[in-house]
Amino acid sequence: MSVYVDTNVIISFVEQDVNYEKSLKIKEINDLITSEITVLELNSFFSRKLKDEILAEASTKYALKVTNVNVVELDMNKLFRKALELSTKLQLKTLDVLQISSALLLNAKTFLTFDKDILKKKEVIEKITKLTISDYYNQV
């Protein structure tokens, strides 16, 4: 069963932030996946932090490699259609809806995130999408 990893989990692992201890647990999970949306978010994060395009791209590649998260390509038309369908139901930020939509299109069982907005709406999201929303690997 695939576990979809949200961008913030990868950033927590690499940056050793407040969720670092929880993020370490992903090393114990097999079949971690994410989408190109995460690559975009990581590139954006690292480019703002490092102010260097080459370093940002290298940091993104490193972050995905060190966390052992596989990037799976999606049909962007299908992704946007799914996100549009879910946007009014989930009432989350656009990137959050895109991430959840990606997880659904990739047939993930679990969506691993530290995003407070998503976690606040955990029950609603789970009811609508049938994904398991988790912020800690023991719940995966």
C-alpha positions in Angstrom: 0.0 0.0 0.0 1.5 3.3 -1.1 1.9 6.2 1.3 1.7 9.6 -0.3 4.2 12.1 1.3 3.3 15.8 1.5 6.0 18.3 0.9 6.2 19.5 4.5 7.2 16.0 5.8 10.2 16.0 3.4 11.1 19.6 4.4 10.9 18.6 8.1 13.2 15.7 7.5 15.8 17.7 5.6 15.6 20.9 7.7 15.3 19.2 11.0 12.5 21.4 12.1 9.9 21.0 14.9 8.5 17.9 13.3 11.9 16.3 12.6 11.5 13.4 15.0 8.2 12.4 13.4 9.6 12.9 10.0 12.4 10.4 10.7 9.9 7.6 10.9 9.4 7.8 7.1 12.7 5.9 6.8 10.8 2.9 8.2 8.0 3.0 5.6 8.2 1.2 2.2 6.6 2.5 -0.9 6.7 6.2 -0.3 5.4 8.2 -3.2 4.7 11.8 -4.1 3.9 13.8 -7.3 5.5 16.6 -9.3 3.6 19.1 -7.2 6.0 18.2 -4.4 9.0 18.7 -6.7 7.6 22.2 -7.5 7.0 23.0 -3.9 10.5 21.8 -2.9 12.1 23.8 -5.7 10.2 26.9 -4.6 11.2 26.4 -1.0 14.9 25.8 -1.6 15.1 28.6 -4.2 13.7 31.1 -1.7 16.0 29.8 1.0 19.2 29.4 -1.0 18.8 32.2 -3.6 20.5 29.9 -6.1 18.8 27.9 -8.9 21.5 25.2 -9.1 21.6 24.7 -5.3 17.8 24.7 -5.1 17.5 21.9 -7.8 20.3 19.9 -6.1 18.7 20.3 -2.7 15.3 19.1 -4.1 17.0 16.0 -5.6 18.8 15.4 -2.4 15.7 15.8 -0.3 13.8 13.2 -2.4 16.7 10.8 -2.4 17.5 10.9 1.3 13.9 10.4 2.2 13.5 7.6 -0.3 10.3 9.2 -1.7 9.5 8.2 -5.3 8.1 10.9 -7.6 5.4 9.5 -9.8 4.3 11.4 -12.9 0.6 12.3 -13.3 -1.5 13.5 -16.2 -1.9 17.2 -15.3 -5.3 17.4 -17.0 -6.6 14.6 -14.8 -5.0 16.2 -11.7 -6.7 19.6 -12.4 -10.0 18.0 -13.0 -9.8 16.0 -9.8 -8.7 19.1 -7.8 -11.5 21.1 -9.3 -14.0 18.5 -8.3 -12.6 18.4 -4.7 -11.9 22.1 -4.2 -15.4 23.1 -3.1 -15.8 20.0 -1.0 -12.5 20.2 0.9 -12.2 24.0 1.1 -8.4 23.9 1.5 -5.6 25.9 -0.1 -5.0 25.2 -3.8 -1.7 23.3 -3.3 -3.3 21.2 -0.5 -6.1 20.2 -2.8 -3.6 19.4 -5.6 -1.6 17.2 -3.2 -4.7 15.3 -2.0 -5.9 14.9 -5.6 -2.4 13.6 -6.5 -2.6 11.0 -3.8 -6.0 9.9 -5.0 -4.9 9.6 -8.6 -1.9 7.6 -7.5 -4.1 5.2 -5.5 -2.3 6.0 -2.3 -3.9 4.5 0.9 -2.4 7.1 3.3 -1.6 10.8 3.0 1.2 11.7 5.4 1.4 15.4 6.3 2.2 17.8 9.0 -0.1 20.5 7.5 -2.3 22.0 10.2 -5.1 22.9 7.8 -5.3 19.4 6.4 -5.0 17.8 9.9 -7.8 20.0 11.2 -10.1 18.7 8.4 -8.9 15.1 8.7 -12.3 13.6 9.3 -14.0 15.5 6.4 -11.1 14.7 4.0 -11.2 11.0 5.0 -14.9 10.8 4.6 -14.9 12.4 1.1 -11.7 10.8 -0.3 -11.4 7.5 1.7 -7.7 8.4 2.2 -6.2 7.9 5.7 -4.8 11.3 6.8 -1.9 10.8 9.1 0.8 13.0 10.8 2.7 10.1 12.3 3.9 6.9 10.8 2.3 4.6 13.5 -1.1 5.6 12.0 0.0 4.7 8.5 
